[in-house]
Amino acid sequence: MNQVGSATEQGAAREIVERPVALTVIVPVYNEVENLENLYNRLNSVLHAMGCSHEMLFVDDGSTDGSFAGLRALHERDPSVRVVRFVRNFGQQMAISAGFNYARGEIIVLLDADLQVMPEEIPKLVEKLEEGYDIVYGVRQRRKDPLLRRIGSWCMSNLLYRITGIDHPDSASGFIALDRRFVDTIKLFNERSRYFNGLFAWLSYGRSACVLVDHAPREAGKSKYNYAQLIRLTLNFVCNFSTLPLQFAMWIGGGLMAFGMLAGMGMLLLGLSRAFDAPLLAGLLIAVMTFFTGLQLFFLGIHGEYMSRIYIEVKGRPPYVVWEGLDHEPGEGK
């Protein structure tokens, strides 16, 4: 495993090697205190029924609603519960990254804390993974999300495939089973701006499978992803796996240059023939200039998005910082 973190992290990594378990379930948690007890009870029941050594690894992503206190109580009750707590909110992708770094399982399952994908479906994914796949996706059937969200998810999945060429089944699903060797490969990628679902699909071409799973309405709390955050996640996917937007800007720019030359020649001919209305032409010019100014700013924004990622990478800050943990020493993320 690639180790570039602190001495504390390296100690944690040695512990992972020395004390492996068969299955780790990673659960990112952000303000889910109302769901924790039910989630633990159902997850614990499923894992014991599977009859393998296991651990539940909860990553508290800077919760402010008492979630960590609830996780501490679960840890004190059950030694198979391990907890990592961030110093502040770093986002779900960083919570998954921390989970990978601290997980000891030979098989690793990602599960959201909202209980919309049911823990009872875990054996399906594990059984499929044991057929020799690197990764198995839980594809939600009969989704219970609002209609607008489902339409947006479908449109984005298809748009992302067209832009990046990466086909990710049910790209908004957080229910995935992964082989340990595949996870160790994932950890070699150290970029600060991460979108794991895209990376999973990019690396596992031909070695992945899908399993249909039931989807339930959220029992308590509310979704932590608003539409602005979903757009940001989409930008992460596009910018991390494709330079097509930059090429698109060049193509559009060339086309507009040609259009501008033809339009200029046309107006020159109209002017020479005196076959135009001056006020109408002035209004048309204002509209055209406004359009092209907006288009320029839009493409500047695309370039700025890529440049901002270079800026983040050059700073070299850790993508997350662990404030405290249960069952390991606190340290910085890598």
C-alpha positions as CSV (number, residue, x, y, z in Angstrom):
1,M,0.0,0.0,0.0
2,N,1.2,3.5,-0.9
3,Q,2.1,5.2,2.4
4,V,2.8,8.9,2.4
5,G,1.0,9.9,5.6
6,S,2.1,10.6,9.1
7,A,3.8,8.0,11.4
8,T,0.4,7.5,13.1
9,E,-1.2,6.6,9.8
10,Q,1.6,4.1,9.0
11,G,1.0,2.5,12.4
12,A,-2.6,2.2,11.5
13,A,-1.7,0.6,8.2
14,R,0.5,-2.0,9.9
15,E,-2.5,-2.8,12.2
16,I,-4.6,-3.3,9.1
17,V,-2.1,-5.9,7.7
18,E,-1.8,-7.7,11.0
19,R,-5.5,-8.0,11.9
20,P,-7.5,-8.6,8.7
21,V,-11.2,-9.5,8.7
22,A,-13.3,-11.1,6.0
23,L,-15.7,-8.2,5.5
24,T,-15.7,-4.4,6.2
25,V,-18.8,-2.3,5.8
26,I,-17.8,1.4,5.4
27,V,-20.6,3.8,6.3
28,P,-20.0,7.6,5.7
29,V,-22.1,9.5,8.2
30,Y,-23.1,13.2,8.1
31,N,-25.9,14.3,10.5
32,E,-27.6,10.9,10.6
33,V,-28.2,10.6,14.3
34,E,-31.9,9.6,13.8
35,N,-30.9,6.6,11.6
36,L,-27.9,5.3,13.5
37,E,-29.6,2.9,15.9
38,N,-31.8,1.3,13.3
39,L,-28.9,1.1,10.9
40,Y,-26.7,-0.6,13.4
41,N,-29.4,-3.1,14.5
42,R,-30.1,-4.2,10.9
43,L,-26.5,-4.2,9.8
44,N,-25.4,-6.2,12.8
45,S,-28.1,-8.7,12.3
46,V,-27.1,-9.2,8.6
47,L,-23.4,-9.5,9.3
48,H,-23.9,-12.1,12.1
49,A,-26.2,-14.1,9.8
50,M,-23.4,-14.2,7.2
51,G,-21.2,-16.0,9.7
52,C,-17.9,-14.3,8.7
53,S,-15.5,-12.1,10.6
54,H,-16.5,-8.5,10.1
55,E,-16.3,-4.9,11.1
56,M,-18.5,-1.9,10.8
57,L,-16.4,1.2,10.0
58,F,-18.3,4.5,10.4
59,V,-16.7,7.7,9.1
60,D,-18.2,10.7,10.7
61,D,-17.8,13.5,8.2
62,G,-17.9,16.4,10.6
63,S,-21.5,15.9,11.9
64,T,-23.0,18.6,14.0
65,D,-26.1,16.8,15.3
66,G,-24.7,14.4,17.9
67,S,-23.9,11.6,15.4
68,F,-20.5,11.0,16.9
69,A,-21.9,10.6,20.4
70,G,-24.2,8.0,19.0
71,L,-21.3,6.2,17.2
72,R,-19.3,6.3,20.4
73,A,-22.1,4.5,22.2
74,L,-22.3,1.9,19.5
75,H,-18.5,1.3,19.7
76,E,-18.7,0.9,23.5
77,R,-21.5,-1.7,23.0
78,D,-19.9,-3.6,20.1
79,P,-16.1,-4.0,19.5
80,S,-16.7,-4.7,15.8
81,V,-17.8,-1.0,15.5
82,R,-14.9,1.3,14.6
83,V,-15.2,5.0,14.1
84,V,-13.2,7.7,12.3
85,R,-14.1,11.3,13.0
86,F,-13.1,14.2,10.7
87,V,-12.2,17.6,12.1
88,R,-14.8,19.2,9.9
89,N,-17.0,18.2,6.9
90,F,-14.8,17.1,3.9
91,G,-17.5,15.5,1.8
92,Q,-18.6,11.9,1.1
93,Q,-15.7,11.2,-1.3
94,M,-13.2,11.9,1.4
95,A,-15.1,9.8,3.9
96,I,-14.9,6.9,1.5
97,S,-11.2,7.6,1.1
98,A,-10.6,7.4,4.8
99,G,-12.7,4.3,5.0
100,F,-10.4,2.6,2.4
101,N,-7.3,3.6,4.4
102,Y,-8.6,2.2,7.7
103,A,-10.6,-0.8,6.5
104,R,-9.1,-4.3,7.3
105,G,-11.6,-6.4,5.3
106,E,-10.7,-8.7,2.4
107,I,-14.1,-7.6,1.0
108,I,-15.2,-4.0,1.4
109,V,-18.8,-2.8,1.1
110,L,-19.9,0.8,0.8
111,L,-23.2,1.6,2.4
112,D,-25.0,4.9,2.8
113,A,-26.4,5.7,6.3
114,D,-29.8,6.8,5.1
115,L,-31.2,3.2,4.9
116,Q,-32.6,3.8,1.4
117,V,-30.5,0.9,0.2
118,M,-31.2,-1.8,2.7
119,P,-28.3,-3.6,4.6
120,E,-30.2,-6.9,4.0
121,E,-29.0,-6.7,0.4
122,I,-25.3,-7.0,1.3
123,P,-25.2,-10.8,0.9
124,K,-26.3,-10.5,-2.7
125,L,-23.3,-8.2,-3.5
126,V,-20.8,-10.3,-1.6
127,E,-22.0,-13.5,-3.2
128,K,-21.6,-12.0,-6.7
129,L,-18.2,-10.6,-5.9
130,E,-16.9,-14.0,-4.8
131,E,-17.5,-15.2,-8.4
132,G,-14.2,-13.4,-9.3
133,Y,-15.2,-9.8,-9.9
134,D,-13.3,-6.7,-8.8
135,I,-16.4,-4.7,-8.0
136,V,-20.2,-5.3,-7.8
137,Y,-22.7,-2.4,-8.1
138,G,-26.0,-2.4,-6.3
139,V,-28.4,-1.1,-9.0
140,R,-31.5,0.4,-7.4
141,Q,-34.8,-0.8,-8.8
142,R,-38.1,1.0,-8.3
143,R,-36.3,4.1,-6.8
144,K,-38.2,6.0,-4.2
145,D,-36.5,9.3,-4.8
146,P,-38.5,12.4,-6.1
147,L,-39.3,12.3,-9.8
148,L,-37.1,15.3,-10.6
149,R,-34.1,13.7,-8.9
150,R,-34.6,10.4,-10.8
151,I,-34.8,12.2,-14.1
152,G,-31.8,14.3,-13.3
153,S,-29.8,11.2,-12.3
154,W,-30.7,9.4,-15.5
155,C,-29.9,12.4,-17.7
156,M,-26.5,12.9,-15.9
157,S,-25.6,9.2,-16.2
158,N,-26.2,9.3,-19.9
159,L,-24.5,12.7,-20.4
160,L,-21.4,11.6,-18.5
161,Y,-21.1,8.5,-20.6
162,R,-21.2,10.6,-23.7
163,I,-18.6,13.0,-22.4
164,T,-16.2,10.7,-20.7
165,G,-16.9,7.3,-22.4
166,I,-17.1,5.7,-18.9
167,D,-20.3,3.7,-18.3
168,H,-21.1,3.6,-14.6
169,P,-24.2,1.6,-13.6
170,D,-26.5,3.7,-11.4
171,S,-23.9,6.4,-11.0
172,A,-25.7,7.9,-8.0
173,S,-25.8,4.7,-6.0
174,G,-23.5,4.4,-3.0
175,F,-24.0,0.7,-2.5
176,I,-20.9,-1.2,-3.9
177,A,-18.9,-4.2,-2.9
178,L,-15.1,-4.2,-3.7
179,D,-12.3,-6.8,-3.6
180,R,-9.4,-5.9,-1.3
181,R,-6.8,-6.0,-4.2
182,F,-9.0,-3.6,-6.2
183,V,-9.2,-1.2,-3.2
184,D,-5.4,-1.3,-2.7
185,T,-5.1,-0.2,-6.4
186,I,-7.6,2.6,-5.8
187,K,-5.5,3.9,-3.0
188,L,-2.5,4.5,-5.3
189,F,-4.4,7.4,-6.8
190,N,-3.6,10.5,-4.7
191,E,-5.4,13.4,-6.5
192,R,-7.2,15.8,-4.1
193,S,-10.3,16.1,-6.2
194,R,-11.8,12.7,-6.1
195,Y,-14.8,11.0,-7.6
196,F,-14.6,7.4,-6.7
197,N,-17.6,6.1,-8.8
198,G,-15.9,7.3,-12.0
199,L,-12.6,5.8,-10.9
200,F,-14.2,2.5,-10.1
201,A,-15.7,2.3,-13.6
202,W,-12.5,3.5,-15.2
203,L,-10.4,0.8,-13.5
204,S,-12.8,-2.1,-13.5
205,Y,-13.6,-2.4,-17.2
206,G,-14.7,-5.9,-17.9
207,R,-14.3,-7.0,-14.3
208,S,-17.4,-5.6,-12.8
209,A,-21.0,-6.9,-12.3
210,C,-24.4,-5.5,-11.3
211,V,-27.0,-6.8,-8.8
212,L,-30.5,-5.4,-8.6
213,V,-31.4,-4.2,-5.1
214,D,-34.5,-2.9,-3.6
215,H,-34.8,0.8,-2.8
216,A,-36.7,2.3,0.2
217,P,-37.9,5.8,1.1
218,R,-35.7,7.6,3.6
219,E,-37.0,6.8,7.1
220,A,-35.6,9.9,8.9
221,G,-33.6,13.0,8.2
222,K,-33.2,14.5,4.8
223,S,-30.7,14.1,1.9
224,K,-27.4,15.9,2.4
225,Y,-27.0,16.4,-1.4
226,N,-28.7,19.4,-2.8
227,Y,-28.8,20.2,-6.5
228,A,-25.8,22.5,-6.3
229,Q,-23.7,19.7,-4.7
230,L,-24.9,17.2,-7.3
231,I,-23.7,19.6,-10.0
232,R,-20.4,19.9,-8.3
233,L,-20.1,16.1,-8.2
234,T,-20.9,16.0,-11.9
235,L,-18.2,18.5,-12.6
236,N,-15.7,16.4,-10.6
237,F,-16.5,13.4,-12.8
238,V,-16.2,15.3,-16.1
239,C,-13.1,17.3,-15.2
240,N,-11.3,14.3,-13.6
241,F,-11.9,11.9,-16.5
242,S,-12.2,14.0,-19.7
243,T,-10.7,17.1,-21.4
244,L,-13.6,17.2,-23.9
245,P,-15.0,20.5,-22.4
246,L,-11.7,22.2,-23.3
247,Q,-11.7,20.7,-26.8
248,F,-15.4,21.7,-27.1
249,A,-14.5,25.3,-26.3
250,M,-12.0,25.3,-29.2
251,W,-14.4,23.8,-31.6
252,I,-17.2,26.3,-30.7
253,G,-14.7,29.1,-30.9
254,G,-13.6,28.1,-34.4
255,G,-17.2,27.8,-35.5
256,L,-18.1,31.2,-34.1
257,M,-15.2,32.8,-35.9
258,A,-16.4,31.4,-39.2
259,F,-19.9,32.6,-38.4
260,G,-18.7,36.1,-37.5
261,M,-16.8,36.4,-40.7
262,L,-19.8,35.4,-42.8
263,A,-22.1,37.6,-40.8
264,G,-19.7,40.6,-41.2
265,M,-19.6,40.0,-45.0
266,G,-23.4,39.8,-45.1
267,M,-23.8,43.1,-43.2
268,L,-21.2,44.8,-45.4
269,L,-23.2,43.8,-48.5
270,L,-26.5,44.9,-46.9
271,G,-24.8,48.2,-46.0
272,L,-23.6,48.8,-49.5
273,S,-27.1,48.0,-50.9
274,R,-28.8,50.2,-48.2
275,A,-31.2,47.4,-47.5
276,F,-31.2,47.4,-43.7
277,D,-33.0,49.2,-40.9
278,A,-30.5,51.0,-38.6
279,P,-32.4,50.7,-35.3
280,L,-33.1,47.0,-35.9
281,L,-29.5,46.4,-36.8
282,A,-28.4,48.1,-33.6
283,G,-30.7,46.0,-31.5
284,L,-29.4,42.9,-33.3
285,L,-25.8,43.8,-32.6
286,I,-26.5,44.3,-28.9
287,A,-28.1,40.9,-28.6
288,V,-25.2,39.2,-30.5
289,M,-22.6,41.0,-28.4
290,T,-24.4,40.0,-25.2
291,F,-24.5,36.3,-26.4
292,F,-20.9,36.2,-27.3
293,T,-19.8,37.9,-24.1
294,G,-21.7,35.3,-22.1
295,L,-20.2,32.5,-24.2
296,Q,-16.7,33.8,-23.6
297,L,-17.3,33.9,-19.8
298,F,-18.7,30.4,-19.9
299,F,-15.6,29.0,-21.6
300,L,-13.4,31.0,-19.3
301,G,-15.3,29.3,-16.5
302,I,-14.5,25.9,-18.0
303,H,-10.8,26.7,-18.2
304,G,-11.0,28.1,-14.6
305,E,-12.5,24.8,-13.4
306,Y,-9.5,22.9,-14.7
307,M,-7.0,25.5,-13.5
308,S,-8.5,25.4,-10.0
309,R,-7.9,21.6,-9.8
310,I,-4.2,22.3,-10.7
311,Y,-4.1,24.9,-7.9
312,I,-5.5,22.4,-5.4
313,E,-3.1,19.7,-6.4
314,V,-0.1,22.0,-6.2
315,K,-0.9,23.2,-2.7
316,G,-0.6,19.5,-1.6
317,R,-2.9,19.8,1.4
318,P,-4.2,16.6,2.9
319,P,-7.6,15.8,1.5
320,Y,-9.0,15.2,4.9
321,V,-7.9,15.4,8.6
322,V,-9.0,12.9,11.2
323,W,-9.8,14.6,14.6
324,E,-10.2,11.4,16.6
325,G,-11.0,7.8,16.2
326,L,-12.2,4.7,18.1
327,D,-10.0,1.7,17.8
328,H,-7.0,3.6,16.3
329,E,-4.9,6.6,16.9
330,P,-6.0,9.9,15.3
331,G,-3.9,11.2,12.4
332,E,-4.0,13.1,9.2
333,G,-5.5,11.8,6.0
334,K,-3.6,11.3,2.9
